[in-house]
Amino acid sequence: MSEISSLQQAREAAGLTVEQISALTNIPSAVIKGLENNSVEICGGIAYARGHIRSIAKAINTKSGKSSKIDADLLVAEMAAIQNSDDRPIIDRLAENNVADKQKEKKKMKFGTLASISAAVLSIGFVAQIAVNNVSAVSDGINNVSVKSPSTQKSTSTISVPAGVNLVLTGVNGRSWVGLTNADGASVFNGQISAGQVVTFNDPKMIKAVIGNAGAIKVNVNGSDLGVVGAEGQVVRLDFDPNGQL
């Protein structure tokens, strides 16, 4: 059994048939069915598919409740990704359609800078070794002094929990793609999460999440169970800080 596309999921979630969408958009039913099968051949290519998908999304949103609106940009980006062999992370492809912040490029450190740092570290290590040797020499000339330790010493044990944002995503139905970035816009995760899969993420400041199929993902943040955060086929964006959901 082939996987149902996001476009078909969105239409069915709104309770609309292909024929009803065709009547609302004047797009032939055959073209709509082709797009729902992730094919752009009938409509004439990806350039025409973008316009058709936006019209279909607009029609679906007019018949849907406010809480189940779909994102046309996301559907366009997914279709474009399927039609080519672009192997960039999903978050980069979505940035081209203003769906997510573009991942910031990491700055490369010059060789001269690395050499300077290495020399400084070696110098510090050399000075530290001399200081240790001097302390040892002084200690050899001092008489041993007995120090009584307390007869009882209380022992404590604590459970270490990472500080910041602790996010756990659990696949509960089908699969969904997920894009996560931190407060600086750097990518934390880009990929799919399937039913039964559990993944954990941590960041000291913030995690921004874009979930492509909200009905397929269960969310837990800082030990608080939020359950599924949307309907099947719905795209949601959530921001989390150390205090929970923003």
Residue pairs with C-beta under 8 A, 6 or more apart in sequence:
2 37
3 174
4 12
5 35
5 36
5 37
5 38
6 74
6 75
6 78
6 212
6 213
6 233
7 35
7 36
7 53
7 56
7 75
7 79
8 36
9 213
9 232
9 233
10 57
10 60
10 70
10 75
10 233
10 234
11 17
11 18
11 21
11 36
11 56
11 60
12 233
13 64
13 68
13 231
13 232
13 233
13 234
14 60
14 63
14 64
14 68
15 63
16 59
16 60
16 63
18 29
18 32
18 33
18 36
19 29
21 27
21 32
21 56
21 59
21 60
22 28
22 29
22 32
24 59
24 62
25 52
25 55
25 56
25 58
25 59
27 52
27 55
27 56
30 42
31 42
31 43
31 52
32 52
32 56
34 40
34 41
34 42
34 43
35 43
35 49
35 52
35 53
35 56
35 79
38 79
38 82
40 46
40 48
40 49
40 79
40 83
43 49
43 52
46 79
46 80
46 83
49 76
49 79
49 83
50 76
50 79
50 80
53 72
53 75
53 76
53 79
54 72
54 76
57 70
57 71
57 72
57 75
58 72
60 70
61 69
61 70
64 70
67 230
67 231
68 230
68 231
68 234
69 234
70 233
70 234
70 235
71 99
71 235
73 94
73 97
73 98
73 99
74 94
74 97
74 99
74 212
74 235
76 97
77 93
77 94
77 96
77 97
77 99
78 177
78 212
80 93
81 90
81 93
86 93
89 103
89 179
89 187
89 190
90 177
90 179
90 190
90 191
91 100
91 102
91 103
91 179
91 181
91 187
91 190
91 210
92 102
92 103
94 100
94 179
94 210
95 101
95 102
95 103
99 210
100 179
100 181
100 210
101 181
101 185
101 208
102 185
103 181
103 185
103 186
103 187
104 184
104 185
104 186
106 186
162 202
163 204
163 242
164 202
164 203
164 204
164 205
164 242
165 201
165 202
165 203
165 204
165 205
165 206
165 207
165 221
165 222
165 240
165 241
165 242
166 200
166 201
166 202
166 221
166 222
166 223
167 180
167 200
167 201
167 202
167 203
167 207
167 209
167 219
167 220
167 221
167 240
168 198
168 199
168 200
168 201
168 219
168 220
168 221
169 178
169 193
169 198
169 199
169 200
169 201
169 217
169 218
169 219
169 220
170 197
170 198
170 217
170 218
170 220
171 193
171 194
171 195
171 196
171 197
171 198
171 216
171 217
171 218
172 195
172 216
172 217
172 218
172 228
173 195
173 215
173 216
173 232
174 194
174 195
174 213
174 216
174 232
175 192
175 193
175 194
175 195
175 213
175 216
176 192
176 193
176 211
176 212
176 213
176 214
176 216
176 217
177 190
177 191
177 192
177 193
177 212
177 213
178 189
178 190
178 191
178 192
178 193
178 209
178 210
178 211
178 212
178 217
179 187
179 189
179 190
179 209
179 210
180 187
180 188
180 189
180 190
180 201
180 207
180 208
180 209
180 210
181 187
181 188
181 207
181 208
182 188
182 203
182 205
182 206
182 207
182 208
183 203
183 205
183 206
183 208
188 201
188 203
188 207
189 199
189 201
193 199
193 216
193 217
195 216
201 207
204 242
205 241
205 242
206 239
206 240
206 241
207 239
207 240
208 237
208 238
208 239
208 240
209 219
209 236
209 237
209 238
209 239
209 240
210 235
210 236
210 237
211 217
211 229
211 230
211 235
211 236
211 237
211 238
212 235
213 232
213 233
213 234
213 235
214 228
214 229
214 230
214 231
214 232
214 234
214 235
214 236
215 228
215 230
215 231
215 232
215 233
215 234
216 228
216 232
217 228
217 229
218 225
218 226
218 227
218 228
219 225
219 226
219 227
219 228
219 229
219 238
220 226
221 240
221 244
221 245
222 240
222 242
222 243
222 244
224 244
226 245
229 236
229 238
230 236
238 245
238 246
239 245
239 246
240 246
